[in-house]
Amino acid sequence: MNAPSPRPGQVSTLIAGELAEVTIAACGVTERPLRANRVRVHGGPHATLTNPGPAFAVSIHAGTTPPPGRPPG
């Protein structure tokens, strides 16, 4: 099950469960497990959050609002 892809400038934290940040690039695929109770700052638009296990994961996401006249993302 995939969670929404984080946008640059967003932060997230995993409260419970398992999540992995998956990045697909020309040089290969990188999967990075996220640890509970750690804040993660997302700087690039190419990562996807994936739940590798059968259980639910609880996470909190926050971001900034773009300035007026500028499209989001």
Secondary structure as a PSIPRED ss2 file (coil, helix, strand):
# PSIPRED VFORMAT (PSIPRED V4.0)

   1 M C   1.000  0.000  0.000
   2 N E   0.000  0.000  1.000
   3 A C   1.000  0.000  0.000
   4 P C   1.000  0.000  0.000
   5 S C   1.000  0.000  0.000
   6 P C   1.000  0.000  0.000
   7 R C   1.000  0.000  0.000
   8 P C   1.000  0.000  0.000
   9 G C   1.000  0.000  0.000
  10 Q C   1.000  0.000  0.000
  11 V E   0.000  0.000  1.000
  12 S E   0.000  0.000  1.000
  13 T E   0.000  0.000  1.000
  14 L E   0.000  0.000  1.000
  15 I E   0.000  0.000  1.000
  16 A E   0.000  0.000  1.000
  17 G C   1.000  0.000  0.000
  18 E C   1.000  0.000  0.000
  19 L E   0.000  0.000  1.000
  20 A E   0.000  0.000  1.000
  21 E E   0.000  0.000  1.000
  22 V E   0.000  0.000  1.000
  23 T E   0.000  0.000  1.000
  24 I E   0.000  0.000  1.000
  25 A E   0.000  0.000  1.000
  26 A C   1.000  0.000  0.000
  27 C C   1.000  0.000  0.000
  28 G E   0.000  0.000  1.000
  29 V E   0.000  0.000  1.000
  30 T E   0.000  0.000  1.000
  31 E E   0.000  0.000  1.000
  32 R E   0.000  0.000  1.000
  33 P E   0.000  0.000  1.000
  34 L E   0.000  0.000  1.000
  35 R C   1.000  0.000  0.000
  36 A E   0.000  0.000  1.000
  37 N C   1.000  0.000  0.000
  38 R C   1.000  0.000  0.000
  39 V E   0.000  0.000  1.000
  40 R E   0.000  0.000  1.000
  41 V E   0.000  0.000  1.000
  42 H C   1.000  0.000  0.000
  43 G C   1.000  0.000  0.000
  44 G C   1.000  0.000  0.000
  45 P C   1.000  0.000  0.000
  46 H C   1.000  0.000  0.000
  47 A E   0.000  0.000  1.000
  48 T E   0.000  0.000  1.000
  49 L E   0.000  0.000  1.000
  50 T E   0.000  0.000  1.000
  51 N C   1.000  0.000  0.000
  52 P C   1.000  0.000  0.000
  53 G C   1.000  0.000  0.000
  54 P C   1.000  0.000  0.000
  55 A C   1.000  0.000  0.000
  56 F C   1.000  0.000  0.000
  57 A C   1.000  0.000  0.000
  58 V E   0.000  0.000  1.000
  59 S E   0.000  0.000  1.000
  60 I E   0.000  0.000  1.000
  61 H E   0.000  0.000  1.000
  62 A E   0.000  0.000  1.000
  63 G C   1.000  0.000  0.000
  64 T C   1.000  0.000  0.000
  65 T C   1.000  0.000  0.000
  66 P C   1.000  0.000  0.000
  67 P C   1.000  0.000  0.000
  68 P C   1.000  0.000  0.000
  69 G C   1.000  0.000  0.000
  70 R C   1.000  0.000  0.000
  71 P C   1.000  0.000  0.000
  72 P C   1.000  0.000  0.000
  73 G C   1.000  0.000  0.000
